[in-house]
Amino acid sequence: MAGELEVTIALLHGVNLNMLGVRDPEHYDTMTLAELEGSVVIEARAAGLACISFQTNHEGELVEKIQELRERAAGMIINPGAWTHYSYAIRDALELVEGPVVEVHLSDVESRPEEWRHHSVIRDVCDYMVAGKGAAGYSEAVEWLAERLKPAG
């Protein structure tokens, strides 16, 4: 089946998301990053999409991966973690992506008590945003991308 998948999407995770399953389950659930990525890959495959997953705790590595994948992937799902709120470097890299980009957050960042979490510097260069739906938010992002990346006809 992998040979039949023509359209590739990228699933990008930023700082501290490698600690899913350990870090603050009240906000981030108990699912590990590996479990989350595995679920997204399966959902993408069911929608006819191949999925490249990547996580880093190094901002420059995420910028380089966005640059590398901007032409290789037809669309992107990104959860930059805390970089969402202040990384103009990631924002500028996303601005170069021609395909659709979905910003995803496991928690409802706009209702969190920390004021700084309410602002996203990447929001204006993303085409869609999902927050506060846990792992289901990634499912929504895959569905949204699949609808836009379906071949005409």
Secondary structure, DSSP 8 states (H G I E B T S, - for coil): -GGG--EEEEEEE-TTGGGTTTS-HHHH-S--HHHHHHHHHHHHHHTTEEEEEEE-S-HHHHHHHHHHHHHH-SEEEEE-GGGGGT-HHHHHHHHT--S-EEEEESS-GGGSS-GGGG--SSGGG-SEEEESSTTHHHHHHHHHHHHHHS---
